[in-house]
Amino acid sequence: MLVTLEDVKRHTVVDSFIRKGNEFLGVMGYTEHSYRHINLVSNIAKDILEKLNYPKREAELAAIAGYMHDMGNVVSRNDHGISGAQIGYPILLELGMPPDEIAIVISAIANHEEQYGQPVNSVAAALIIADKSDVHRARVRNTDFATFDIHDRVNYAVERAFVAVDEERRTVTMDLSIDINICPVMEYFEIFMTRMMLCRRAANFLKCNFELIVNESRLL
């Protein structure tokens, strides 16, 4: 029987590492990486491949990779994609996932960060786009606006973030609404330009063009 997203969600180690990793990031002042984030990324990654008519199993693997992608934060924020892949391997093997499928999932987890990530397969490409699209004020844990750093300001300024996939036009569009009274658009690019370039490479791997729309203006 094929391993499903629900099988992964029920695994006690997965659940513990997700919760504790998010807790540790909170201590360091990082944005939210809880169930809200991983479920959203899981759903978007799956949706991207489904809308582009990839096989259903690939879409399910994207959902699994999306759910597990931040487990490495339980070890360290640094290189958490790589440590997350190493943590995920024995878990997926224990659940009975075939080695070829494990290879796809852990490579996607290991390659989702802009510092070293690459869209090495369709699952990795979908995960990259899904993860980098989750910029939103709901992720900001700092309650003191006066002490916001640039990451807090950018996330808090984003009132809406949506990924649209057009299979006919072969486009993947990230559509953002930003309150420019909180954060000018230039600050978004100041910290997220490398992420957008990785998203473009990911979309190109899926044989799509990447578009970025901010406040109804196309910027990429």
N, C-alpha and C positions, 0 to 999 in steps of 0.2 A: 504494500500500500504506500502511495506517495505521501511524503511529509507535507503537511499543510501549515499555513500561517497559524491556525488555531493550535496545532501541536506545539509550535514554538512558543506561543503565548502561555501555554500551560506549564512550560518547563520552569522549575523553581529557580534554577541558577540564572536563567535569562531574566526572570522577573526581579530577582534580588539585585543583580548587577545593574539593571536599568535604574532601579530605584536608588541604589547607593551611588551610582555614578552621577545622577542628577543632583543628589544631595551634596556630593563632594564639589561639584561645579558651583553650586550655590554658595558654598563656603568661600570659594575663590572669587565670587562676584560675577560669574558668567550667567548668561541668559538661560532661560528654562530649556531643559532637554528631557522633559518628563514624558508620560504617556501621551499627552496632547501632541507633542512634537513627533514622536516616533509613529503614532497611528496616522497622523496627517501625511507624513513622508511615505509611509507604507501605502496608503491609499492613492496618493498622487503617482508614485512610481508605477503601481499596477495599472492605473488609469491611462498613463501615457502609452504603455505598450499595448493595452487593449485597443485604444483608439487608433493606433498605428497598425492594427491587425497582426501583431505578433502572436505566436502560439500562446494558448491559455496557460500552459505550464511555465513559460518564460515570464508571463505576467505575475503568476503566483510566486515565482522565485524572486521577482522584483519586490513584491509585497513582503516577503520574508527578509530580504536584505534590508529593506527600509525599516522594518521593525527592529532589527538587530544592529543597525549601523553605528549606533553610539555606545554600545556596550563597553568599548575600550576606555571610556571616561572613568570607569571604576579603577583603572590602573593609573592613568595620567591623561591630562588633556593633550600633552605632546604626543604626536604620532598615534592618536587614539584609533584611527582607522586601521592601522597595522595591528595594534594589540587587540582590537575588536575582532579582526579576522582570525587571529590565533586563538582567541577565546571561543569563537564560534565553531571552529573546525571540529573539536571533539564532541561538542553538543550535537551538532547536526549528524555526525557519524553515529552517536549513541541513539539518536532518533530513527536511524535507518535510512538516511538520505544517501542515494548513490554518489560515489566519489566525483563523477563528472558534474553533478548538480552542486555538490559542495564547493567544487572549484569555482563555479560561476558565482555563487553567493559570497564566498569569502574574498574573491577578487574584487567584487563590487564594493564590499565593506572597506577593503583596504585602499580603494582608489577614490573615495568620495570627497577627500579634502583637497583644496586648491593648491596646497603647498607641494604636493607630490602626485596627486591623482590624475588618472587617465581613463577615458571611456574605453576600456579594453573589451567590453562586450555590451550587448543591448541592456542587460540588467544594470550594469555599472552606469551606463549613460542615463538611464531613467532615474536611477538613484541620485546621481549628481544633480540633475535638474530639480527633482522633488525636494531634496535637502536644501538647496540654495534658494528655493522659492519661499521658504518659511521665514520671512522677515515680517514681524508684526509686533505691535505694542503689547500683546498678551504675553510675550516672551520676557519682558523686562521685569526683573525681580526687585530692582532698586526702587524704593518708594519715595526717595528724596530727589526731586527733580533738580535741585540745586547742585547735586553731586554727580549728575549724569556724566559719563564719558561719551565719546563719540559713538560707540557701539550702542549704548543705551539710547542716545538721542535718535539715531537712525532707526532702530527698531521701534521706538515709541512713536516716531513720526508716521510710520506706515499704518494706515487705517484699513487697508485692504490689499491683499496679495492673492492673485489667481493665476493658474497656469491653464492656458487654452491650447488644445491640440487640433490642428486642421489637417486631416489625413489627405484630403484632395490637394490642398495647396502645399502640403509637406512643410508646415510651419509649427514651431513650438513657441508660444508667446507668453512671456511673463508680464502681467499687467498689474501695476502698483498704483495705489493712491497714497500720496505723501502730503502731510501737513507741512508746508514750507515755512510756517511760522515757528515750528519746532526744529526743523532741520532742512537746510537748503539741499536741493537735489545734488549739488556738487559734493556734499559730504557723503551721500550714498555712494557715489562713484569713488570717492577717496578711499573707502575701506572695502568696497565690494567689486571693484573693477576686475580683479583677478578671478573672482567667483563668476562674473558674467562671461569672461573669456573661456573659462572651463565649461560653462553651460553651452556656449556656442560650439565648442568642440564636441560636447556630448550630443547636441542636436544634430550636428553634421554627421556623427557616427550613425545616427538613426535616419540618415538621408533626409534631414529636415534643415530648414533655415531657422535661426534663433532670432526672436524679436523681443525687445524690451520696450514696454510702454509705461511711461510715468506721467500721471495726471493727464491722460489722454493724448500725450505727445510721444511719438515713436523716437527713441534715442538710439536704438540698435536695430 
